[in-house]
Amino acid sequence: MKRFFSSVKELILEKKFMIPIYGGVVGLLSFFIIAILEDLDLQSLDAILGALGGFEELFDFFGGLAVMSNPYGFWSLEILSFIWLYAGIYTVFMASSLLSHEVENKTIDLSLSKPISRYNFLGGKIAFLYVFIMTVIGILFLISLGSMAGSSQFRTEGIYIDRLVVTYLSVVLFLGALAMVAIFFSTIFLSTKKSAALGVLFLMIMFFLGEFYIYMDEAIQGIRYLSIFNYYNPVDYLVNANFDLFTTDIIVLGVINGVLIAGSLFVFSKKDIPN
């Protein structure tokens, strides 16, 4: 167990500058979006968009006019709905390389020659990924919360700490699931390029199934339940305070994370490491 925590610590120290910088950059983007809201009259925007005919399906795709004219809805659409792009893709690339990079550089034999099991070796890398995601997203939410507190739009709507906390948990598990897919692929192929390519391809397929199912034939719209994106609904948590949906989503995302972690550990424990 001591080697497990040591490996996590080593990875954290290796990324000690990247974590706050990355979280700060995404946080500044959130700050910018919230600052833009101060110059927008959301009620007038609601009236203008509502007067436009023929765009109902487009508005529904983004959650409807009620969401777009709500400060939490606007922020969620601009930041959280695209967190897979801002943070997900980078996390997938990083997860793809944590294990396979050591195989490709022929350093994994040296690492495993220490008194550490394969489970602890890979488990340390998995634990680091969750620490990375929790810290980066934590910085994002702290900067966002401070910006919301200074925004008249959000103060008028109300500062909902409970909704932000549950949304934070959802974001962490959502990004964690994407990272665990990449980890799973890396245990199978032990190749950074293959793992990253398949991880990004999987992400894109999940995005398509989870977001564009409404344009499919009704008979096959149920395919959306196969997508990780179907269980990530920050707008519903923040705008509608739908905690029942959050409970369902968090359970499903938790199971997905758990299954992928268990699968990765099992595959790696049986894998022959090339010399």
C-alpha positions, 0 to 999 in steps of 0.5 A: 500500500505504501508503494501505491501512495508513493506512485500516486505522489510521484505522478502528482509531483510530475504534474504539479504545475500542469494541474493548477495551470490547466484548471486556471485556464478553464476557470478563466474561460468560465470567468469570461463567460460569466462576465459576458452575462453581465452585459446581456439582458437574458429576458430580452434575449428570451423574447427575441429568440421566442419571436423567431419561428422555425428554430424550435428544434434547434432551441430544444437541442440546447435545452429550450428557451427557459434554459438559454435565458437562465444564467445557470443554463447559459453558463452550463451550456457554454462551459459544462456541456463542452467540458468533454472538449475543454478537458475530456480530450486532454484527459483521454490523451493523458490516460492513454499514455500513463501505462503504455508510455512506460511499456514503449520506453521499456521502463515498466520492467524496472517499475514492476521489479520494485515491491509493488503488485500490478494491481497497485502499479496500475491502481496508482495511475488510476487514482492519480487520474481521479486526483487530477480530474477532481483538482482541475474541475475543483479549480474551475468550480471555485473560480466560477463560484467566485465569479457568480458571487460577483455577478448581479445576474447570478445573485438575482437568480440565487447562488445554489451551492447544493446544485453546484456540488452535485454538478461537480460530482457529476462532472468528475465521474463523467470525465473519469469514465472517459479517462477509464475507457482510455486506460482500459484500451491502454491495458489491451494494446499497451500502445499510446497511439492506439489507445489515444485514437480509440479513446477519442473515437469512443468519445466522439461516438458517445457524443453523437449517440448521446446528443444527436439521437433526437434526429434518429428514427424513433424506433432506434432513439433508445440507443442513447442509453448506451452513451455515457453522455446520456447520464451527464445532464448538468443543465437539469441539475443546475436549472431544474434542480432535478436531484432524482435524475442526478441520483440515477445518473451518478449511480450509472456513472459510478457503475461505469467507472467501477466496471472499467476500473475492474476490467482494466486491472483484470486485463493488466494482471493477465497481460504479457508485457513485451520486452 
